[in-house]
Amino acid sequence: MAFSLQLQQIFLLHTRFCSQPKSITNPLISLKLPSIHPLAFAQNAAVSNIDTGVAAIDTSAEEVLLPPQLKRELMPKHVAVIMDGNRRWAKMRGLPVALGYEAGIRAVRNLIELCGNWGIRVLTLFAFSSDNWLRPKVEVDILMSLFERALNDELENFARAGIRISIIGDSINYSGQHDVVQACQTIAQKVKDGIIETKDINSFLIEQELQTNCIDFPCPDLLIRTSGELRLSNFLLWQLAYAELFFSHSHWPDFGEAEFLEALCSFQQRQRRYGRQSS
Ligand SMILES: CC(C)=CCC/C(C)=C/CC/C(C)=C/COP(=O)(O)OP(=O)(O)O
């Protein structure tokens, strides 16, 4: 219950600070508009999307100061992160789990700042999945109260910075499979109501019905998962179709600037072919 109040606040923030591109016909093109600078913070089992059309943090390409290892023209527009290893980080130090998540939240703050500084427009964080409800109640409660506190603490700062947060998911939790299922249900209903015909169904239409529809979000270019796990765990299943994957051995609370830089350098060395032949 307390958490839904937060969601309400987030959506208020969303309505107030988000500046949407006008006359969008192709969502991918719309996100390249230089006047729109979305930075996203996906919360939930998924996170969200932060969009800033606000001059105060308009990090248009020319103004962004990048570390020398990175090439501006090869920067990802959207980074998605599975923030694994908070409990293990705490256990390794003989600390309670809650302190692992608190350290994880500090790593989130740091990453948001780095993305803002380096001109990455959208950041999506996998914070709580449908499967996470199966964890001991005490751990779920800890996570929920930390989300609530972190969002309460940060909302004003985000608003001031013009950062827009979108919560992705079915109420609090998120499942990539569920997102595809709900998109199919919406489309089936439109066919039933005679709004579209079966032959109109294509990947663009499905994308539009996803909770992360590409009008607000370009699909992630880069997925980072920490803590050495090599799985997608039901995260952004459709949207990660052409994402480059980077797996870090660091536990999430230890994922800082050096680790992010390593992931971005690795990303910039990839040859992205989107299913085409190599050149
Ligand atoms: C406001 C906001 C977005 C906060 C984010 C807080 C945060 C770091 C959440 C991570 C949640 C989570 C279920 C991680 C996965 O495993 P695990 O880390 O619980 O444990 P593991 O060591 O068993 O992988």
The ligand as a MOL file (V3000), in Angstrom:
LIG
                    3D

  0  0  0     0  0            999 V3000
M  V30 BEGIN CTAB
M  V30 COUNTS 24 23 0 0 0
M  V30 BEGIN ATOM
M  V30 1 C 15.1940 2.7050 -5.8260 0
M  V30 2 C 15.8970 1.5810 -6.4620 0
M  V30 3 C 15.8300 1.4080 -7.9280 0
M  V30 4 C 16.5750 0.7160 -5.6930 0
M  V30 5 C 17.2910 -0.4640 -6.1780 0
M  V30 6 C 17.6890 -1.3380 -5.0270 0
M  V30 7 C 18.3070 -2.5990 -5.5090 0
M  V30 8 C 19.7900 -2.5920 -5.6190 0
M  V30 9 C 17.5300 -3.6330 -5.8520 0
M  V30 10 C 18.0150 -4.9470 -6.3530 0
M  V30 11 C 16.9400 -5.9530 -6.1730 0
M  V30 12 C 17.2320 -7.3520 -6.4730 0
M  V30 13 C 16.0780 -8.2310 -6.2690 0
M  V30 14 C 18.4610 -7.8000 -6.9140 0
M  V30 15 C 18.8040 -9.1950 -7.2540 0
M  V30 16 O 19.3870 -10.0490 -6.3000 0
M  V30 17 P 20.0480 -9.6880 -4.9020 0
M  V30 18 O 20.9690 -8.5870 -5.1160 0
M  V30 19 O 18.9150 -9.5020 -3.9940 0
M  V30 20 O 20.7820 -10.8910 -4.2520 0
M  V30 21 P 21.8500 -11.9370 -4.6960 0
M  V30 22 O 23.1400 -11.5820 -4.0350 0
M  V30 23 O 21.2690 -13.1730 -4.1490 0
M  V30 24 O 21.9570 -11.9050 -6.1990 0
M  V30 END ATOM
M  V30 BEGIN BOND
M  V30 1 1 1 2
M  V30 2 1 2 3
M  V30 3 2 2 4
M  V30 4 1 4 5
M  V30 5 1 5 6
M  V30 6 1 6 7
M  V30 7 1 7 8
M  V30 8 2 7 9
M  V30 9 1 9 10
M  V30 10 1 10 11
M  V30 11 1 11 12
M  V30 12 1 12 13
M  V30 13 2 12 14
M  V30 14 1 14 15
M  V30 15 1 15 16
M  V30 16 1 16 17
M  V30 17 2 17 18
M  V30 18 1 17 19
M  V30 19 1 17 20
M  V30 20 1 20 21
M  V30 21 2 21 22
M  V30 22 1 21 23
M  V30 23 1 21 24
M  V30 END BOND
M  V30 END CTAB
M  END
